[in-house]
């Protein structure tokens, strides 16, 4: 889990509480398009959004546009892991480790960056288990300003080695892809390794590729007016924009109701990596990591790997939040109590009675005051549609679309197996744009 002090925000106006569940797997942020549910602010009288089909897949040829918004915005300090009690960021025991391995998309952090990656590495930008819906090439993929912080004595960015037994990798967070990183503080190396001169010992650095060597990010960065998202919002102005929009949306009257209950039982639920059937070298029916190689498999591809997994759920293994709309409003509005998100169970979501051309706003209300902390676990499943007179989404005929993002790929090179046509891909793409 990635923990963010103050708050993190997924895809600008898209609600992290809802959108991230649509693709909750290994990656640690939501992969959802930006601002698409927001009224067009360039028009005096406003305008409703329309959802388009956005291809998400296994390469640049499958994605038809760049993601112009932030994947994650953090108003204070950001952790890959979790802070220990009384942590200061200035000791070996300042942070508990996390098994998170990657973070897709553009991230702005006003505070400081703390990381203890238990796998021994952490990737930022282009990731292995993601939607490949990414910012434009050359973008600042991560910016750590270090000003609004609870860690006055700590470095602006600091990574620690894994504390897991048997993992002795010496590398910090690596940026993958044609992206930049900027940090408003002195360069640091992994905690306890001040004399390590290798680039990979830096707390944050850029992965090399081919003949291009590993390289450093820009440390001691100062001109934050040049750090912007794809829509021109600077790192410092985005927080004000977010708070202003959030305040406006919180005044909207609910058009539908919210129910809380147990998610249904399901046997042999399958979750796939986005390129699960890309390589003909693998047996596509193999659920485990025991790959079956073709006789003529080219040795140059042996570094590729692709995955899918199966699991079964009993009733109540996961929590279900059901949003029932009014069938007609162009803007569907719901309110969720923050306390309902605090659970050790994964939370699944079901939306129904939502018109095809409607946008959806979910206001999360902290009924216990400003000190209440949300510790939310996303579930595996996400339903859309279905009859409103049933409590079970499967009985109601709802469409479970969580795997939609893996089925929308196009045939690429000769080693790919063409994806089967799947309406879930189109539904997933459009639904993801509706939610904020």
N, C-alpha and C positions, 0 to 999 in steps of 0.2 A: 504493500500500500504506500502511496505517496501521501504525505501529510502536509497540509499547508496551514500556517498560522494566519489568522484573520480569515481570509477566504481565497479559494481559487475559483476560476470561472471558466466554464467550458464553452468554446466557440462563441465568445462575446455574449449575445443575448439568449443562447440556447441553455436551458436549465440542465446543469450537470446532473442533478438528482434524477432526472428522467432519461436524458439522452444517452448518458454513459452506459446505462443498462442494456442498450440495444447492441452493444458490442463489447460487453464486459468479458474479457478473456485474460490475456496476458498483459496487453498494453495498459498503461496506467492513466490515460486520458481519454476523453470522448472524441470521437471522430466524426463530428457533425458539422455541416456547413453553417455559415455565419449569416446572421441578420435577416435570413430569408423570411422569418415570420414577422419581422418588424415592418410597420407602415413605412412607405417611401417618404422620407423626411424632406426630399427635394420638392415635394408638391405641397402647395399651401393647404389643401384640404385633405392631405393624406391619401393613402392608397393601400389596398389589401395586397398581400403578397400572392404570388403564384408559384407552385412548386414545379421544378423542372427535373428531368431525369439526369442525374449526375452519376457517371460511371466511376465505380471504385473497384480496384482490382490489383493486379500483380505487376504493373509497370506503367510507365508514362503514357504508353499508347492506349491504356485502358481508362485513364483519367482525363476527362475532357476540359478541365479548367483548373486553375490554381485556387487554393483556399486562401481567401483574403483576410480572414479573421484570426484572432488569437485562439489557440487550443486551450491554453491555461493562463489565467491572470491571477497573481498572488499579491495581496495587499500588504503582506508582512513577510515572515520568514518561511522558507520552503524546505521540506525534508524529504529525501528518499530514505525512508526509515521513520523513526519517531524519536523525539527528544526524551532523554531520561529526566527524572525528577530533579529540578534545580539545575538543569543543564546551562552551560555558559558558552558552549562551542569552543572551549579552550582546553579541553582535557580528552584523554583517550576514551573515557566512558561517557562522553556527551551525547551519544546517539545510539539507539538500538538499530540493528540491521534490518534490511528489507530484502525480500527475494524478487522484488520488481526488477525488470531487466531493461525496460525501454520506455520512451515517451515520445509520441508522435506529434508533430505540429509545432507552431510558434508559441513560446512561453515568455512572459514578462513577469519579473519578480522585483517588487519594490524593496524588499528586505534582503535577507542573505540566503545562500544556498548551502545546505548541509547534506552530506550523503555518506551512507555506509551500505554499499551494494553487496549483498551476501553471495551473489553469483560471481563476484570478482570483477564485474564490468557493468556499465549502464550506458545505453545508447540513446542519444537525443536526435530527433529530426526524422530521417528516413529509417523506419524500423522493419524488422522481419515479420512481425505479427500485427499488421495494421491495415488500414483501408487504402494506403497510398494516396490519400487525398491531402496534398501538401502545399505549403506556400511556394511562391515563385522562387526560382533559382536565384541565389545571391542574397536572399532575405536574412535578417538577423533572427536566427532560430531560437536563441536564448539570450536574454539580457538580464543581468543581475545588478541592480542599482545599489543596493546596500544601505539605503537611507532610512527607510521606515522599518526599524528592526527592534527586536527584543534582546539582541545579542550584542551589546555594546562593545565588548572586548574581543569578539571573534573576528576572524578574517571574513571578507565578503563572500568568498566561496571556499569551502573546505570539504574534502573527501577523506574518508577513512578506508583502510583495507578491510576486507571481509573478516568477520569474527567467526565464520563457520569453519568447522574442522575440515582440514584437507584442502582448503582453497587459499592459495598463497599468491594469487594474481596481483601484480603491482601496476594497476592502471586506474585512472579516475574516470569521469564521465566523458564519453567520446561523442562528438558530433559527426553524424553520418550524412553524406549528401553534400550538395553544393550550397552550403550555408555558412553563416558567420556567427560568432559568439562574442559578447562583450561583457566585461566584469568591471565594476567600479571599485577596484581595490587591488592591492599588491598580489602578484602571482604566488600561489601556494602549491605545494606538492602534497602527496598523500601524508596523512598525519604520521609523525614519527619517522619520516624519510626526507629530512631537509636537504640531504646531500645528494639525492638521486637526480642525475642530470638528464635522464631520458624524458622525452616529451610525454610519453605515456604516464609518467609519474605525476604530471600536472593534475590538479583537482578537476579541471575541465580542459579538454583539448579537442583537436579535429582529427578524425581518422584519415589516414592516407588511403590512396586507391591506386592500384596498378603501380606505375613508376613514381607516383606522387607520394612523398613521405608524410608521416604524421607531422602536424604543425600545431602551434599554440593558438589560442583565442587571443583577443585583444584585452589585456589587463590594464588597470588604472584608467579606464575609459571615463570621460568626463562630459562630453557633449551629448546629453540625452535627448536634445531636440531632434537629433538625426535618427533616433531609434523609433521606428513606426511600424504599425501593422500594415496589412495590405490595403487598408482603407484610409491611411494617412493619420491615424490616431497615434500620438506619441505615447511612450510608456508612462509619462507623468499625467497626460490628459485623460487617458483611458479610464482611470479610476473615477474621476469626476463624471465622465459620460455614463459609466456603468451605474453609479449611484443615482444620477438624475433619472435615467431610464427606469431603474428599479423602483424608485419612489413613485413615478408616474403609473407604472403598471400595477403597483400595489393598491391603487385606489379603484381599480376596476371591480365591478360587481360580478360575482360568480354567475355563470350561466349553466353550470352542471354540478353534479354531486360526486363525492369521493367516498369510496368504501375500502375498508381494510379487512383482510382475511388471510386464509391459507392458500398458497398456490397449489394447484392440483398435482396428483401423482402422474408420473410419466415414465415409461420404460424405454430404454435405449435411445434417449435423447442424444443427438449427434451435433457436435460443434466442430467446425472446420477452419483450418487456416486458410487465408484468402487464396493461396495457390495450391490447395490440397491436391488437385488433380492435374497440375501443370506438367509434371515430368513423367513421360511414358516409362522412364526407368523404374518407377515404383509400381507395386501392386496397389491399385487404388482402393481395394477392399481391405487392406491391411490396417487394422485399428491401432496396432502397436508400433514400436520403433524398429521392428525386425524387417528391414526393407528387403524386397525381392528385386534383384537387379536383372535387367535384360542381358542376354548373352553379348549383344553388340553395344552395350552401354558405353558411351565415350568417357574416357578417364577424366576429361576436363570438367565433367559435371558431377563428379563424385562428392564435391563439397556442398552441393545443394541438398536440402532436406525439406520435407513437406509433411504436414501432420493433419490428422483429425482424431477425435476422441469420442467416446460414448460414455454416458452416465445415466443412472436411473434415479428418479425422485419419488419418495413417498409423499402422501398428502401432508402438508405442513412443514416439509423440509425447507421450503422457501416461503417468504411472505408475499402476498399479492396486494397491490394497490390498484383499484379499479376506478377509472374515470369515465363517467357516463354523461355525455353531452346532451344538448337540447334538440339536436338534429337540424337546427336551422340557422343559428347565429354564425356570422362570418368570423367572429372572434370568440372562440370558446375559452372560458376563464374558469379556473379551479383553484382551490386553496388547500394546501397540505400542511398539517401541523408538524413542526420540526421534530417533536418527540416521536412521531410515527416512523421517522427515518432512523432512529436510534435502535438498532436491533442487531443481534449476533447472526441472524439469518440473512441470506441474500434476498434482495427485494426484486420481485418481478413486477411488470406493469401491463395493464390491459386498458386500452382506449376503445370506446364504442360510442355510437350515435354522433360521430364527428363527420360533418359534411366534407365531401371531397375537396372543396375549395376553401375550407376554413383553416385559420391559424389557431394555435393553442398556446395559452399562457398558464403556467403553473406558478402561483405565488406560494412560497414557503414561509410560513409565519412562525416566528420563535415565541411561543406562548409563555416560556419560562424566563424571559428576560434576556438581556444581552450577554450574560455569562454562560448561557447554555451552549454546550458544544455538540455538534453533530458528528457522530461516528457511524457512517453509513456503509453498508456492504451491498454491492450490486449483485443481483441474481443473474441467471443465465438466459431467462426467457422474456419475450416481449410479444404481446398479442395486439392485433388491430382488427376492429370490426366485430361482427357477431351480434346475435339477438340480445336484447336488454332484459329479457325475462328469465335469464339463467345466471347462476352464480359461478358456473364453471365455464371458462372460455372455450374449452374444447367442445363441450356439449352445445354451447351457443354458436358454434361454427366460426369462431374467430380465427384469424390467420396468424400463426406464430412465425414472425419474420426475422428473428435474431440472426439467422444465417444468410439473410438477403444480400449482405455485402460481398459474400464470396461467390455468388452465382451470376454476377453481372459482367464477368470478364469477357474479353474478346480474344479470338485466336490470334496469337502473336507469332513467335518463331516456330520453326519446324518441330521443336521438341514439345510443343504444347498440345494438349488434348482439348479440343473445343468444349466450352462449357455448354451444358444443356440449357435450353430456354427455361427460365424460371420467373414467374410473375412476382415472386417475393423480392427479387432484386429491384424492380421498378417501385414496388410499394415501399420497400425499405428506404430507398433514396428519397422519395417524396415525403414520407412520414418524418424522416429525420430533419427535413427543412421546415416542418410545420411547428416544431416544438420550441418553446422558450420558457 
